[in-house]
Amino acid sequence: MNDLTAVDVLVEPDETTLRRAHAWNARMRESVPDGFALDASHQPHVTTLQRYVRTTDLDHAYDAVQRTLAATDTSTLSYRAVAIAHADWGVPGQGLAVILLRPGPQVLAFQAALLDATTPFTGSGGTAAAFVTDPGESISQSTLDWVDGYVPAQIGPGRYTAHITVGFATLDDLETIEAEPFDAFTVRPAAVAVYRLGNSGAARELLKAWPTPN
């Protein structure tokens, strides 16, 4: 058994948002055809917290998430999609594109509560063994570092960059895409879930899920 498991405590978005994410993913794959497709093992999602959890403590971490959810009015969790943006993920000439979200204050409170509840079960220094991989696939150093540094780099106001990853595109194409008008929309949760991570922050393997009230 691996000592650590790379997990993402995430929000699964509503159906309208899923359709928009898949449409953007199709456009990114026109730019980079061998980029990943959003599918059953690359789920569109909004990350709330990424950590390396001790594998033997995964059940305790799930219980901590469930307790946090029980104390949270999930109907108040919402985001505003405001732009397409990208980040350098270590692939020459390409960027990893996202739908950039503006989280409401309740989202930040939920993130803080999750951090407090799950921290006793976490570790650091995860290796590729902590992730889901395809045969012959290596986990990028950017991915390893991102999970290790998620706390504190992505915690709280001014640090947390809420987003939905939609795929790789060339930097030239991204310059064009990001200059286009963007129709803002509201994103709401359909479920909160814990996934095991893959490369580039992909939600690869569902570990536990809790549907949210409509």
N, C-alpha and C positions, 0 to 999 in steps of 0.2 A: 504494500500500500504506500502511495506517495504521502510524504509528511504534510505537504501543503496543497490546497486546492484553490485555484484562482477563481473567485466568484464575483458576480455582478448582481447586486440587489437593484432591481430595475422596475420601471413602469412599462407595462405593455399598453400601447396607445389604442385609442378608439378606431373603429373601422374606417372612418373617413381619412384619418391620418395615415393608416396603413396603406390605403390606396394611393395617397400622395407620395408616400415614401417609395413605393414600388415604381411609380411613374418616374421619380427622380433617379432611382437606381437604373432603370432602363436607359435613361439618357446618359448616365455615367458609363454604362457598358457600351454605348455607341462610341465613346471616347477611348475606353480601354476594354476591349472585348473579353480579355481573359481576367478582368477584375471580378470580384465575387458578386454573385447574385443574391439578393435577399430571398431566403427560402427557409425551410424548416430548421436548418442548422445555422442560419445567419438571420436571426429574427430582428426585425425593426424594433427598437426599444429606446427608452430614455433612461440612461444610467443615473442612479441616485448615489450608489456607493460601490466602489470596487476594493476588494481586500484579498490578501492571502489568508485563508482560514485553515487552521489545523484540521486535517482530514478527519481525525478521530473526534473532533468537536463539531462536525457539520450539523448534527441533529440539534445541538445546543444553539448553534447560530440560527437555525430555522425557527426554533422556539422564541429566540430573541426578536426576530423579525415579526413573528406572529403577535407577540405581546405589544410591540410597537404599533402594529396595524390596529390592534384592538383599542388602543388609546388615541387613534387618529381618525378624524372625520375625513375620509378619503374623498368625499364630494367637494372638499375645498382645494384639492390638489389640481392645479391647472397650470398650463404654460401657453405662451403666445409665440407661435412660429413667426420669425421676423426676417429671415434671410437664408441664402445659401452661402456657406463659408467653407474653408478648407484648412487643413493642417498638414505640415510635413511629417510623414510617417516613415521616413527613411527609404523611400522608393525614388530613385533618380528620375526627374522629369515629371513626376506625378504628385498629386495631392489627394488626401483622403477627405472627401466632401461630406458635409453634414447639413441638415436643416437646423439652423441655429434657433434656440428657444430662449424665451425670457421667462424664468420661473417666478411664480407667485410667492409671497412670503411664507405661506403654509408649506410649500415645497422645501424651503430652507429649514424650517422647523422640523419637518419630517426627517430630513437628512441628518440633522444634528441628533435627533432622538435615535435613529438607526445606528449612528456612529457610537453613541454611548452604550447602546444595548449589545452590540456585536464585538466591540473591541476586546473583551476578555478572551475571545476565541480565535484571535488573529495572530499571525506571525509575519515575518519578512524574509526577503531573500529567496523568493520562489524561483524555480527553474522551469524549463520547458515541460517537465513532467507534471506541473500543476495545471496545464492547459489541455484542451482538446486539440488534437492534431490529426491531419490526414496523413496517409503513408508517405514518408519521405519529406514531410513538411517540417521546417524549423520555425521556432517562435522568434520573432524579431527582438532585438535588444530594446527597441522603442516600446514594444508591448510589455516586456518584463519590467522596464523602468517605470512605465506609466502606472502599472498596478501597485508597485512598491511605493511610488510617490504620490498616489492618489490622495492620501492623507499626509500632509495638510494641503497639498497644492490645489485640490478641487473641492475644498470644504468651505461653505459659508459665503456670505455676500462678498462680491468683488473677486471671488476665486472660482466658484462653481460655474462651469460652462455647460449648461444643459443643451443637449443636442440629440438628433437622430442621425446616425451614420447611414449614408446612402451610396457609398462606393468610391472607387478610385477613378480619377480622370486626369488627363494631361494638364499641366499647368497652363498651357495656351488656351485650352478649352475652358478651364475654370475661370480664367480672366474674362472670357466672353460671358459665361453663365452668370458670374457674380455681378456683372454690370447690368444685367437685365432686370426689369421690374419684378418684384416679388409680392404676391398676394398673401398678406398675413392671414393667419387663421389660428383658432384656439385648439389646443391639444388637451384631451382629458384621458384619465386612466381607465382601462378596461380591467386590468389586473395588476397586482404587484407580484413579482416572481424573483426567484434566485436561479441564476444560470451559471453553469461553468463556462468560463471564457475560452475563446480561441484567439488566433492571431488578430491583430489590429482592433482588439476590443469587441470582436464578434461574439454574440450570444449563441453559443454552439449547443449546449446541452441543458435542457430544463431539469432542474433539481427539485424545485418546490414552487407552487403557485397558489395565490389567493385572489379569486375574482373580487372586484370592487362593485358595490351597488350601482345600479344604473341611475 
